[in-house]
Amino acid sequence: MTPDEIAAILAKPYAQALLNGNEPARLAYTAVDGDPRAIPIGFWTEGSQIVMATTSKSAKVAALRKNPRVALTIDTGAFPPKVLLIRGAAEVELVQGVPEGYLHAGHKVMTDEQYPGWEAGVKSLYAEMVVITVTPTWVKLLDFETTIPKAVEDLLREKSAG
């Protein structure tokens, strides 16, 4: 996909709702042992990039340094489902302190009353973090109103044709 095609999909209202909502992303990657992993993780966006942060000793950091190819899913549990699928390459960068985006991502999933204590705890825990930045190379939005999985689309076409 071209960057313009990716940007157009990410700009759609349902995609924006998912990117700015409080649901975690599900990050899929290949672990160092070669087996697949999928984990929920908080995230924020910077332009068309999806950004996460974690401890420098995280197993996913070592895995992403070895193989940066990832897939992300951000979805809702409501019906009809809204699903944003993203594939791309992850870059990892060690940074000092706690990134502002990490604090913002955390705030999305808690109350204003909970946030100050959590923020203080995070800032006292992390002297450094690894920022994981995913640059999408492919995206798909499934809203089950205007877009559906291709296999379902093909099945509907077959049924209507004959």
N, C-alpha and C positions, 0 to 999 in steps of 0.2 A: 504494500500500500504506500501511497505517497504521503508525505507530511501533510499536505492539504486535505487529503481524504481522511486522515486520522483526526486532524483538527476539526473538520466538519462534523464527524461523529461525536467527538468529545464535547462539542459546543451544543449538542441537542439538549433540550430541557431535561429529559429523563437521565441522560448521562451526567449532566451537571448536578442533578439532585443526588445521584449516587456518589459522585466525587466529593460533594460537600456535605453529605449526610453523616450519620453517626454509625453506620455499619462498618465493620472492619473489612479490609481486603483479605482475600485468601491468596497467599503467595505460594506458588508451586515451583519447586526447584529440584535439582538432582543433588543429593547429598554426596559427601566425599566417598562414602562406601558404594556409590552407584545406584542406590535405591531412591525412588521418588519421595518427596516430602511435600506436604501442603499444610500451611499454618495460617491461623488468623493473625493479622497484624494491623495496628493503627497506621494511618498514612495521612499525608497531605499532598497537595499538588503545587507544582511550580511550572506554570505554563502547561505544556502537554505532558510533562513528566510526573510520574508518581514517585513520591519520596517517603521513605520510612527511616527509622533509626533504631539501633539496638546496641547492646553491649559489644565491645570489641572481641570478647571471648566467645561470642555466640557461634554455634556450629554452622548456622546459615552463612556467616561471614566467610568462613573457610571454604564452604561449598561454592559460594558465589565467586570467590576469587579463582577457583578452579574451573568453574563452568558458569558463566554469567547469564545463560539463557533461562528465562523465567516465563511464567504465565501468572496472571492475576485475574481474580474474579471478584467483583463487587456486586452484591445482589441484595434484594429485599426478601423477606419471608412472606410478604403479603401476596394476595392473588388479585389480578394476574401478576406473575413475577416480573420484576425488572432486573435485568442482568447486563452488566458491562464486562465483556471479556477483553483482556489485553495480553498481548505477547510482546516480548522485547528482550533487551539486554540490560543487565544491572551493572552499575558501577558502584564500587564501595570506596568510601573515603573516611579516614579517621579525622575527627574534628575535636577541638577542645570544648568542654562544657556541654550544655544541653541545647540543641538547636531550637529556635523559636517555633518552627513547624511542628516539632515533636510535642511541645507544650500545647500548641493549638489542637493537634490531633487528639491529645489526651482530654482536653477540655470538652471536645465534642461528645464524649461518652459519659460525662458526669455532671452533676449539678453544680451551680455556682458556689454552693456551700461546701461541697467536697473538694473543689479545685485547689484552694490555697494550701491545704494540708498535703495534697498529692504533689503539687508543684514544689513545695519546700522539700519533701522527701526525695523527689527525683533530682533536684538540684544538689542535694547533699550526697546522693548516692553516686552520681556520674561525674567524674572529672573529665571524661572523654566519652565519646560515642562514635559509632560507625554509622554514617549516613549511606543508605542504599537508594540510589536513584535509578529508576527504570525509565528508559526511553522507549516508548511504544513503537513497534514496527508493524503491528497489526491490531486492529480493534474491531469489536462487533457489539452492537447494542441490541438486545432482545427485549422488547417491551410487550410483546404478545398482543399488541394493538396494531402497530404498523410494521413490525418486524418479528419474525419467528425463526426457529432453527431451520437451516436449509433442508434437512431431511424431512421435516414436517411439511415445509413448503412443497417439496417434490411429491410427497405422498398426497397432499391436497390436489395438486395438479393432475396426478394420475387418476385419482378418484373422479374428478370433474370431467376428465377426458373420456372416461369409459366406464 
